[in-house]
Amino acid sequence: MARLFVDNLTVIDFSYLDFERGVVGESWIVDIELAGDLDEQGMVFDFGHVKKQIKHFIDAEIDHRLLVPTALSGCSTDKQNDQLLIEFPLCSGGLITHQSPQDAVLLIDAKQIEASNIANDLQLRIAALLPDNVNEVLIHLRHEEISGAYYHYTHGLQKHLGQCQRIAHGHRSRIEITIDGQRNSQLEAHWANLLKDGYIATAEHISGEFDLNGIAHTGLNYTAQQGDFAISLPSSKVYVMPIESTVENIANHLAEVIAQQYKTPVVVKAYEGLQKGAFGKVAD
């Protein structure tokens, strides 16, 4: 039996619901192995087809979606026409609600979202797409190795014409902050902690605030090209920006806030997942 591999096949950026952490932005690198008999070309499977067919399937299934572990006690889902309504309890006593077109969400029959159960699910579904000579599929989902500060965040970009318009998708992202020409690891750690497992909201999307079980919650909603979107979650996890929460605006916003405090040139390098992002600069 022959075995082939493709490392770094794709990167999936998404968010998921977690009983303890709330809504968590995530970025996973996808590696794949295929094993089986050689075909008439002397291959297990054409690398070109791996990159097109399998990558496309994984991206369509998970990328920029909200993953919901429906087996958690108290989690409820309700389909109404093309809309899916979700209520998800938190250990704090808070509640996350989410409403969107159905294809913005992936329902997982588990109590918790983990790389292992998502990989197993993908393996089964991908195996069904492949020719008979392929008899084993292994998916490896892993994090980028980061030595410095990073944070998980969720957002939604109403004006985006692609999948970023979905109100709850996210990323696991580095942050690098330079003050007067010098990297400042303490400041990087401060902002990473402040934004940890947070929802970076656009001010005009906020529909109101309400109290639930003595916990303040914030609601957001908007209509985008794909349809109507809404989410509510504990206010302590919401960081509000005055403008659309694109990575360009996040970088500029943080640079401006930091520059006001330090009164010196600031450069913020804000990542959006892996190997991409934006600079925010304040000269003085």
N, C-alpha and C positions, 0 to 999 in steps of 0.2 A: 504494500500500500504506500502510495506517495503522499506527501504532505506539502502544501504551499502556505505561505503567510503573506499578509500585507499589513505592515505597521502604519499607524497614522492614516488609516483609511479615510476617516472623517473626524470632525469634532461636532458634538451635539451640545447645543446651548438650550437649556430649558429650565423650568421651575417645578418643584414638587411640594406637596403638602406633608407636613410632619407634625405628629402629635405634640412633640416638645418644642420644636424650633419654629413652627409656623409655616410660612411660605418661604422656600429656600431656592435661591438661584443656583444653578449648577452648570458646569462644563466638563464633559467627559471626552477623552480621546478614545477612539475606537480602533482596536487591532483585531484582525480576524485570521483564523487558520481554517483551511479546507483540506480534508483528507479523502482519498479514494483511489480508484483505479484510473490508469491513464486512458484517455480517449484516443481517437484515430490521429489526433495531432500530437500525441505524446504529452498531453497536459491533463491535469486534474480539472482545471477550469481556467479559461482565458483571463489573464490579468485585466485586460480591457473591460471584460464583462463584470469582474469583481468591482472595479472602480465605478462603473456606470450602474449596473443593475442593483448590486447589493448596497452600494453607497446611497443610491437614490431611495431605496426602500427604507433604510435606517433613518435617513434625513426626514422622509415623509412621515414616518411613524412617531418620531420623538422630538426632532428639532423644533424649538420655539413653541412647544406645547406645555400645558400644565399636567403633570402626572399626579393622579389621585389614588391612594391606596384604599380601595372601597371596603376591604374586610375589617378596617378599624371600627370598633364599636362606636356607634353614634354618627358615623359618616352616612349621609344620605344623598341620593342623586335623583333628579326628576327631569325627564325629557318632555319638553313642551314645544311641539312643532320642530323647528330647527335649532331651538335653544336647549342648553343643558344647564340645570340649576344644581349647585352643590352646596351642602352645609357640612362643615368639617370642624369637630370640636378640638379644643386645645387643652393640654394639661393644666394651664393657668386658669381655666374657666372661661377663657375667651372663645370666640367662634369666628371662623373664616367662612364667608359666603362668596360664591363665584358664579357668575352667569355669563355665558358666551355661546357662540355657535358651537355645535358638537365637535367639529374637527379641530377646535383649539385645545381640546382636552384628550388625554389618554387615561382610561380607567384601568387600574391594575388590581387584580384579585389578590391582595396581600394586605397585611397590617402596616407595613412600612416599605418605603421605597429604598431599595438597596441595589448596588451594582450587580450583585449576583443574581437576584431574581429578574432584573431587566435583561441581563445577558442570556439567561436561560430561555426567557420568552422569545427573544430575538432569534436565538439559535433554532428553535422549533419552527418558527415562521419562515426563516430564510431557507432552512432545509427543504421545505415544501416547494420552493421556487427553483431549485437546482436540478440538474440532470441526474439520472439514476446512478451514474458512476461515482458521484460524490456521496459518501456515506457518513461523513462526520463534519460538523460545523462547530467551531469554537469561537466565541466572541469574548474579547477582553476589554473591559471598560475601566479606564484609569484616569487619575488626575494628573495634571501638569505638576512637575516637581517645582516648588516655589520655596526659595530660601528666606525671602523677606515677607513683608506684610501683604495680605490679600483678604478679600471679603466676598461673601455670597450676596448678591442682590437681585431683586426682581423689579421689573418695570413694564410699562406698555406705552407704545408710541402711536398715538391716534392717527397722526398724519402720514405714517409710513405706508407705502403701497404694497409691501410684502408681509411676511409673517410677523415682523416686529410690531405690527399694529395690535397683536393679541395682548390683552391687558395683564396677563401674568405669564411672562417668560423671563428667563434670567441668565445669570452668568456667575462663574467663579473667577475673580479678577484680581490681578496684582494692582498695587498702587505705589508709585514712586514720587516723592516730593523733594524738591530741591529748594533750599532757602539760601539766597545770596551765593549761589554757586556750589553749595554743599548739600549732599544727600542728608536727610534728617530722618533716621529710622524711628525715632520716638514719635514724631509727628505722623509718620506713615502708620505706625501701630495704633495711634489714637484714632485716626480716621477709619482704619479698617475695623476697629472695634465698634465705633459709632455706627457704621453702616452694616455691620454684621447681620446677616439673615434679615435684612431690611427691605422694605418696599420704597423705592425712590419715586415719589409721586410728583406729577405736574399739578400746580396749584389749581388751574382751571378745571381739572377733572374731579376735584373734591365735591361731593354732593351733600355732605353733612357729617355730623358727629352724633353719636348716641352712646348710651351707657348700657352695658350688658353684664350682669353679675358683678356690678361694681367696677367694671373695667371699661375705660373709654375706648370706643371704636371709631374708626374713620371709614366712610364710604366713598367710593370713586366710581364714576361711570362715564362712558362716552359712546358715540356711534362712529364707527370707522367703515372703511370700504367693505370689509367682510361681514359687518353686522353690528349688533348691539353688544356691549361689554360692560360688566360691572363687577366690582370686588369690594368687600369690606373686611377689615381685620383690626386687631388691637392697635390703637394710635401710637403706642410706644414703639412699634415697628415701622412707622411711617416717617420718612424724611421728605419734606416738601421742598420742591424747587419752584422758583417763580416762572420757569419756562419749561418747554418740552424736555424730558429727561433722556435726551440722546447722550452718547458718550462724549461728544464734543462739548455739549452744554454742561455735563457733569464736570469735566476737566476744567472748563473756564470758571464755573461756579466755585469749585473748591479753591482754585487759585486766587480768586477774588476775595473769598472769605479769609483765607490764610494771610493774604497780603494786607488786608485791613488790620489784622492782629499784629503782624510782625513789622509792618512798614518798611519792607525790603523786597527786592525782586524775588518772585516765586515762579517755579515751573512745576506743574503737576502732570505726570504721565499716568493717565487713567486707562487701564486696559478694559476691553470688553470681551471677556473670555480669553482665548489664547491668541497671542501673536498679532493682535490688532487692538486699536484703541485711538486715543487722541491726546494731544498736548493742550494744556491750558497755561497761559503765560501772563504774568503781570510784571511789567518792566520796573516799576518803582511805586 
